[in-house]
Amino acid sequence: MSSSTYIYAIASSEHPSLPTGMGGIGEPAREVRVVKEGPLVALVSEAPEGLRPKRRDLLAHQSVLSEAGAGGPVLPMRFGSLAPDDESVSAVLAERAEHYQERLRELDGKVEYNVKAQHDEEAVLHQVMVDNPEVRTLTEANRQAGGGTYEERLRLGELVVSAVQAREAEDAVELQHLLEPAASAMSAGPESTGWLANLSFLVDKKAAEHFLAAVEELRRSHPHLDLTVNGPLPPYSFVEPGPSEPAATTD
């Protein structure tokens, strides 16, 4: 049985320098080649059996994208994108040629920055005390009563949790409003515990300094926020799924 085709990226057939012949995923590394269909090409290789997101393969995938992206715009596929064979890749490139060409034009010269935010717990509790008279009053009353009754302590705990959650929602909206003007587009990532915001921004390479300055300004004006910024990245969050369904991956 022939192995399936692994897809790294889609590009224009006029892309000046695609990294054919370099090693891709797998051990031994599968050779990267081009499948051409009309105005488009796909960067592909043979897919190894039982593909899993091992560190070596994730880095190899990223390396192919870095090489390809250095020479011109590409639509990066997420790790694990497989098609049954080269013919299937060609068929999808032909069927969706207009869409992919439009996306390539839109993403030309742009990169992605992912911004995640969480609260600095101590700082946000201080902020809640400053901003919320009810919490302040109840805290002081409990302190004077030697800690207060169980019910009073419970009530205070509920008030604080509620105030922190409200603050999380406000900060998520504010973060988006403050950073969005410095980007071409925004995409919200999946919600996960631990983050009050997980946002990806599409940023023109020439405006990257302006975007990062906006992040630093946010850090200064919101010291109770702990921000994690990743980038520049290939614009994964702004490419619709490619000619395949991603392979099942494990952590």
TORKOL-4160 file (C-alpha; in steps of 0.2 Angstrom, whole numbers, padded with zeros to 4 digits, m for minus):
251
<pt num="1" X="0000" Y="0000" Z="0000"/>
<pt num="2" X="0007" Y="0017" Z="m0005"/>
<pt num="3" X="0010" Y="0029" Z="0009"/>
<pt num="4" X="0000" Y="0045" Z="0011"/>
<pt num="5" X="0006" Y="0063" Z="0006"/>
<pt num="6" X="0011" Y="0075" Z="0020"/>
<pt num="7" X="0007" Y="0093" Z="0016"/>
<pt num="8" X="0018" Y="0107" Z="0023"/>
<pt num="9" X="0011" Y="0122" Z="0014"/>
<pt num="10" X="0003" Y="0129" Z="m0002"/>
<pt num="11" X="0011" Y="0143" Z="m0012"/>
<pt num="12" X="0010" Y="0151" Z="m0029"/>
<pt num="13" X="0018" Y="0142" Z="m0043"/>
<pt num="14" X="0027" Y="0159" Z="m0046"/>
<pt num="15" X="0035" Y="0158" Z="m0029"/>
<pt num="16" X="0053" Y="0161" Z="m0032"/>
<pt num="17" X="0062" Y="0149" Z="m0020"/>
<pt num="18" X="0053" Y="0134" Z="m0013"/>
<pt num="19" X="0064" Y="0122" Z="m0002"/>
<pt num="20" X="0063" Y="0106" Z="m0013"/>
<pt num="21" X="0075" Y="0092" Z="m0009"/>
<pt num="22" X="0077" Y="0097" Z="0010"/>
<pt num="23" X="0074" Y="0085" Z="0023"/>
<pt num="24" X="0056" Y="0085" Z="0031"/>
<pt num="25" X="0047" Y="0075" Z="0044"/>
<pt num="26" X="0051" Y="0056" Z="0048"/>
<pt num="27" X="0066" Y="0046" Z="0052"/>
<pt num="28" X="0075" Y="0045" Z="0040"/>
<pt num="29" X="0069" Y="0062" Z="0034"/>
<pt num="30" X="0057" Y="0062" Z="0019"/>
<pt num="31" X="0062" Y="0073" Z="0005"/>
<pt num="32" X="0052" Y="0088" Z="0002"/>
<pt num="33" X="0045" Y="0090" Z="m0015"/>
<pt num="34" X="0032" Y="0100" Z="m0025"/>
<pt num="35" X="0015" Y="0095" Z="m0032"/>
<pt num="36" X="0010" Y="0108" Z="m0045"/>
<pt num="37" X="m0008" Y="0111" Z="m0051"/>
<pt num="38" X="m0011" Y="0127" Z="m0062"/>
<pt num="39" X="m0006" Y="0143" Z="m0053"/>
<pt num="40" X="m0003" Y="0134" Z="m0036"/>
<pt num="41" X="0009" Y="0122" Z="m0029"/>
<pt num="42" X="0009" Y="0112" Z="m0013"/>
<pt num="43" X="0025" Y="0108" Z="m0003"/>
<pt num="44" X="0024" Y="0089" Z="0002"/>
<pt num="45" X="0033" Y="0074" Z="0006"/>
<pt num="46" X="0029" Y="0056" Z="0009"/>
<pt num="47" X="0021" Y="0053" Z="0026"/>
<pt num="48" X="0029" Y="0041" Z="0038"/>
<pt num="49" X="0018" Y="0028" Z="0046"/>
<pt num="50" X="0010" Y="0031" Z="0063"/>
<pt num="51" X="0014" Y="0050" Z="0063"/>
<pt num="52" X="0014" Y="0058" Z="0080"/>
<pt num="53" X="0019" Y="0076" Z="0085"/>
<pt num="54" X="0037" Y="0071" Z="0091"/>
<pt num="55" X="0048" Y="0086" Z="0094"/>
<pt num="56" X="0060" Y="0081" Z="0080"/>
<pt num="57" X="0045" Y="0081" Z="0067"/>
<pt num="58" X="0037" Y="0097" Z="0074"/>
<pt num="59" X="0054" Y="0106" Z="0071"/>
<pt num="60" X="0056" Y="0098" Z="0054"/>
<pt num="61" X="0039" Y="0105" Z="0049"/>
<pt num="62" X="0043" Y="0122" Z="0056"/>
<pt num="63" X="0060" Y="0122" Z="0047"/>
<pt num="64" X="0052" Y="0119" Z="0030"/>
<pt num="65" X="0039" Y="0133" Z="0033"/>
<pt num="66" X="0053" Y="0145" Z="0038"/>
<pt num="67" X="0063" Y="0141" Z="0022"/>
<pt num="68" X="0048" Y="0142" Z="0011"/>
<pt num="69" X="0041" Y="0158" Z="0020"/>
<pt num="70" X="0058" Y="0167" Z="0018"/>
<pt num="71" X="0056" Y="0167" Z="m0001"/>
<pt num="72" X="0038" Y="0173" Z="m0003"/>
<pt num="73" X="0020" Y="0171" Z="0004"/>
<pt num="74" X="0015" Y="0153" Z="0009"/>
<pt num="75" X="m0001" Y="0146" Z="0017"/>
<pt num="76" X="0006" Y="0136" Z="0031"/>
<pt num="77" X="m0003" Y="0119" Z="0035"/>
<pt num="78" X="m0004" Y="0114" Z="0053"/>
<pt num="79" X="0007" Y="0099" Z="0058"/>
<pt num="80" X="m0001" Y="0082" Z="0054"/>
<pt num="81" X="m0010" Y="0088" Z="0037"/>
<pt num="82" X="m0012" Y="0072" Z="0027"/>
<pt num="83" X="m0020" Y="0068" Z="0010"/>
<pt num="84" X="m0022" Y="0050" Z="0003"/>
<pt num="85" X="m0010" Y="0054" Z="m0012"/>
<pt num="86" X="m0003" Y="0068" Z="m0023"/>
<pt num="87" X="m0018" Y="0067" Z="m0035"/>
<pt num="88" X="m0029" Y="0071" Z="m0020"/>
<pt num="89" X="m0018" Y="0086" Z="m0017"/>
<pt num="90" X="m0019" Y="0092" Z="m0035"/>
<pt num="91" X="m0038" Y="0090" Z="m0035"/>
<pt num="92" X="m0040" Y="0101" Z="m0020"/>
<pt num="93" X="m0028" Y="0114" Z="m0027"/>
<pt num="94" X="m0038" Y="0114" Z="m0043"/>
<pt num="95" X="m0055" Y="0115" Z="m0035"/>
<pt num="96" X="m0050" Y="0129" Z="m0023"/>
<pt num="97" X="m0038" Y="0138" Z="m0033"/>
<pt num="98" X="m0047" Y="0155" Z="m0032"/>
<pt num="99" X="m0049" Y="0154" Z="m0013"/>
<pt num="100" X="m0030" Y="0149" Z="m0010"/>
<pt num="101" X="m0024" Y="0163" Z="m0022"/>
<pt num="102" X="m0034" Y="0176" Z="m0013"/>
<pt num="103" X="m0028" Y="0170" Z="0004"/>
<pt num="104" X="m0010" Y="0171" Z="m0003"/>
<pt num="105" X="m0013" Y="0189" Z="m0008"/>
<pt num="106" X="m0020" Y="0193" Z="0009"/>
<pt num="107" X="m0006" Y="0185" Z="0019"/>
<pt num="108" X="0008" Y="0191" Z="0009"/>
<pt num="109" X="0021" Y="0200" Z="0020"/>
<pt num="110" X="0011" Y="0196" Z="0036"/>
<pt num="111" X="0015" Y="0186" Z="0051"/>
<pt num="112" X="0005" Y="0180" Z="0067"/>
<pt num="113" X="0008" Y="0184" Z="0085"/>
<pt num="114" X="m0001" Y="0174" Z="0098"/>
<pt num="115" X="m0005" Y="0184" Z="0114"/>
<pt num="116" X="m0011" Y="0175" Z="0130"/>
<pt num="117" X="m0016" Y="0183" Z="0146"/>
<pt num="118" X="m0018" Y="0178" Z="0164"/>
<pt num="119" X="m0020" Y="0188" Z="0180"/>
<pt num="120" X="m0006" Y="0190" Z="0192"/>
<pt num="121" X="m0016" Y="0183" Z="0207"/>
<pt num="122" X="m0009" Y="0195" Z="0220"/>
<pt num="123" X="m0010" Y="0210" Z="0209"/>
<pt num="124" X="m0028" Y="0207" Z="0204"/>
<pt num="125" X="m0034" Y="0204" Z="0222"/>
<pt num="126" X="m0026" Y="0221" Z="0226"/>
<pt num="127" X="m0035" Y="0228" Z="0211"/>
<pt num="128" X="m0052" Y="0220" Z="0216"/>
<pt num="129" X="m0050" Y="0228" Z="0234"/>
<pt num="130" X="m0047" Y="0245" Z="0227"/>
<pt num="131" X="m0061" Y="0244" Z="0214"/>
<pt num="132" X="m0074" Y="0236" Z="0224"/>
<pt num="133" X="m0081" Y="0245" Z="0240"/>
<pt num="134" X="m0092" Y="0230" Z="0245"/>
<pt num="135" X="m0077" Y="0218" Z="0246"/>
<pt num="136" X="m0067" Y="0232" Z="0255"/>
<pt num="137" X="m0081" Y="0234" Z="0268"/>
<pt num="138" X="m0083" Y="0216" Z="0271"/>
<pt num="139" X="m0065" Y="0212" Z="0272"/>
<pt num="140" X="m0063" Y="0226" Z="0285"/>
<pt num="141" X="m0078" Y="0220" Z="0295"/>
<pt num="142" X="m0072" Y="0203" Z="0295"/>
<pt num="143" X="m0054" Y="0209" Z="0301"/>
<pt num="144" X="m0062" Y="0219" Z="0315"/>
<pt num="145" X="m0072" Y="0203" Z="0320"/>
<pt num="146" X="m0057" Y="0193" Z="0321"/>
<pt num="147" X="m0060" Y="0185" Z="0305"/>
<pt num="148" X="m0079" Y="0185" Z="0305"/>
<pt num="149" X="m0091" Y="0170" Z="0305"/>
<pt num="150" X="m0090" Y="0155" Z="0293"/>
<pt num="151" X="m0105" Y="0163" Z="0283"/>
<pt num="152" X="m0096" Y="0180" Z="0283"/>
<pt num="153" X="m0080" Y="0172" Z="0276"/>
<pt num="154" X="m0090" Y="0162" Z="0264"/>
<pt num="155" X="m0099" Y="0178" Z="0258"/>
<pt num="156" X="m0082" Y="0187" Z="0256"/>
<pt num="157" X="m0075" Y="0173" Z="0246"/>
<pt num="158" X="m0090" Y="0172" Z="0234"/>
<pt num="159" X="m0089" Y="0191" Z="0232"/>
<pt num="160" X="m0070" Y="0190" Z="0228"/>
<pt num="161" X="m0072" Y="0176" Z="0215"/>
<pt num="162" X="m0086" Y="0185" Z="0207"/>
<pt num="163" X="m0076" Y="0201" Z="0206"/>
<pt num="164" X="m0061" Y="0192" Z="0199"/>
<pt num="165" X="m0072" Y="0184" Z="0186"/>
<pt num="166" X="m0079" Y="0200" Z="0181"/>
<pt num="167" X="m0062" Y="0208" Z="0180"/>
<pt num="168" X="m0056" Y="0194" Z="0168"/>
<pt num="169" X="m0070" Y="0197" Z="0156"/>
<pt num="170" X="m0067" Y="0216" Z="0156"/>
<pt num="171" X="m0048" Y="0213" Z="0154"/>
<pt num="172" X="m0051" Y="0201" Z="0139"/>
<pt num="173" X="m0062" Y="0214" Z="0130"/>
<pt num="174" X="m0050" Y="0228" Z="0134"/>
<pt num="175" X="m0034" Y="0218" Z="0128"/>
<pt num="176" X="m0043" Y="0214" Z="0112"/>
<pt num="177" X="m0048" Y="0233" Z="0109"/>
<pt num="178" X="m0031" Y="0239" Z="0113"/>
<pt num="179" X="m0021" Y="0227" Z="0102"/>
<pt num="180" X="m0033" Y="0225" Z="0087"/>
<pt num="181" X="m0030" Y="0242" Z="0080"/>
<pt num="182" X="m0011" Y="0237" Z="0078"/>
<pt num="183" X="m0015" Y="0222" Z="0068"/>
<pt num="184" X="m0023" Y="0217" Z="0051"/>
<pt num="185" X="m0035" Y="0204" Z="0058"/>
<pt num="186" X="m0038" Y="0195" Z="0074"/>
<pt num="187" X="m0043" Y="0177" Z="0078"/>
<pt num="188" X="m0048" Y="0170" Z="0095"/>
<pt num="189" X="m0041" Y="0154" Z="0100"/>
<pt num="190" X="m0049" Y="0140" Z="0110"/>
<pt num="191" X="m0053" Y="0145" Z="0128"/>
<pt num="192" X="m0043" Y="0135" Z="0140"/>
<pt num="193" X="m0041" Y="0136" Z="0159"/>
<pt num="194" X="m0028" Y="0147" Z="0165"/>
<pt num="195" X="m0030" Y="0160" Z="0152"/>
<pt num="196" X="m0042" Y="0174" Z="0152"/>
<pt num="197" X="m0038" Y="0178" Z="0134"/>
<pt num="198" X="m0030" Y="0168" Z="0120"/>
<pt num="199" X="m0029" Y="0179" Z="0104"/>
<pt num="200" X="m0019" Y="0178" Z="0088"/>
<pt num="201" X="m0016" Y="0193" Z="0078"/>
<pt num="202" X="m0011" Y="0195" Z="0059"/>
<pt num="203" X="0002" Y="0208" Z="0058"/>
<pt num="204" X="0011" Y="0216" Z="0043"/>
<pt num="205" X="0030" Y="0212" Z="0045"/>
<pt num="206" X="0033" Y="0231" Z="0043"/>
<pt num="207" X="0021" Y="0235" Z="0057"/>
<pt num="208" X="0028" Y="0222" Z="0069"/>
<pt num="209" X="0037" Y="0235" Z="0080"/>
<pt num="210" X="0022" Y="0245" Z="0082"/>
<pt num="211" X="0012" Y="0229" Z="0087"/>
<pt num="212" X="0025" Y="0224" Z="0100"/>
<pt num="213" X="0025" Y="0242" Z="0106"/>
<pt num="214" X="0006" Y="0241" Z="0109"/>
<pt num="215" X="0009" Y="0225" Z="0119"/>
<pt num="216" X="0022" Y="0234" Z="0130"/>
<pt num="217" X="0011" Y="0248" Z="0133"/>
<pt num="218" X="m0003" Y="0236" Z="0138"/>
<pt num="219" X="0010" Y="0228" Z="0150"/>
<pt num="220" X="0013" Y="0245" Z="0158"/>
<pt num="221" X="m0005" Y="0251" Z="0159"/>
<pt num="222" X="m0011" Y="0234" Z="0166"/>
<pt num="223" X="0002" Y="0228" Z="0178"/>
<pt num="224" X="m0010" Y="0215" Z="0185"/>
<pt num="225" X="m0010" Y="0206" Z="0168"/>
<pt num="226" X="0003" Y="0192" Z="0164"/>
<pt num="227" X="0005" Y="0192" Z="0145"/>
<pt num="228" X="0014" Y="0179" Z="0135"/>
<pt num="229" X="0018" Y="0183" Z="0117"/>
<pt num="230" X="0023" Y="0171" Z="0104"/>
<pt num="231" X="0029" Y="0176" Z="0087"/>
<pt num="232" X="0033" Y="0180" Z="0073"/>
<pt num="233" X="0024" Y="0164" Z="0068"/>
<pt num="234" X="0018" Y="0158" Z="0051"/>
<pt num="235" X="m0001" Y="0164" Z="0050"/>
<pt num="236" X="m0008" Y="0147" Z="0055"/>
<pt num="237" X="m0024" Y="0155" Z="0063"/>
<pt num="238" X="m0028" Y="0164" Z="0047"/>
<pt num="239" X="m0028" Y="0149" Z="0035"/>
<pt num="240" X="m0043" Y="0138" Z="0033"/>
<pt num="241" X="m0040" Y="0119" Z="0033"/>
<pt num="242" X="m0031" Y="0113" Z="0018"/>
<pt num="243" X="m0032" Y="0098" Z="0007"/>
<pt num="244" X="m0035" Y="0086" Z="0021"/>
<pt num="245" X="m0040" Y="0083" Z="0039"/>
<pt num="246" X="m0026" Y="0084" Z="0051"/>
<pt num="247" X="m0019" Y="0067" Z="0057"/>
<pt num="248" X="m0024" Y="0061" Z="0074"/>
<pt num="249" X="m0011" Y="0069" Z="0086"/>
<pt num="250" X="m0006" Y="0065" Z="0104"/>
<pt num="251" X="0003" Y="0076" Z="0117"/>
